[in-house]
Amino acid sequence: MLPATVPSASEPFHYHGYAKVLRHVRSDGNVDFASVGRERQTLDAFVQSLASFSPHNRPDVFTSPEEQLAYWLNAYNALVLQQVVDGYPYLESVQQPWLGRFFWGRAWPVGGERLTLWALRHRVLRTEFADPRIHFALFEAARGGARLDGAPYQPEFLDAQLNEASRRFMGDARNVEVDGSTVRLSRLLETYREDFLAALPEGRRGNVLQFVWAFLPDTCEERPGCATRSDLDRACGPRLDRCTLVFTEEDWTLPDAAARKPRP
């Protein structure tokens, strides 16, 4: 992480403009990126405020762990949105044109440091906060990844928001599917398996299904086709150790609310 200049701020730090941008997130998790683009000035103003404020250079502003974590989650997601809008409508996947470059190829000034998305996730969030729920709150601009919420993360509601983000991810049949004695899980649950296992009580840390079970719904009334806790219990037994796990590749297509014409 390289140093960056810290511009003076014209007003106190807030999420008002960012909240306005997030109104373009649909209830199904897709994003109206065209409308976000029309809010570009508002989005850019919020990103510019990140250069002046962060928990690293202004601990007086972000005094609690909840304020700090909410800041970093919102910062990450806003930077992802800005980078998508930069490439829209030609960008169809964050995997193009170079694998992974979307997350490490660009750095922003954030509170006196220059940070890539990769550094923000791995060197800040994963290092400073031992909360694996962050992986379900970080927007990857991919249909198969965590969904973007329609409101900023707020310190006073953060625990409930992180729980809801986790339940939303587990309740999506693309991420958790029980098929006989086989459980198909999103590759994200394998990539960050150690983070999830470390959060479990002693005696349960060998099985990522224990973490999955904690956030599965009891019924699928709100998410038809999802897997439930009872489904997992019946398939895998009370210790959740009788199933074969298969990790599926994420769908990296852009979660665009607009219908796109097929490429020629």
Disulfide bonds with the S-S distance in Angstrom:
Cys220-Cys226 1.93
Cys236-Cys243 2.00
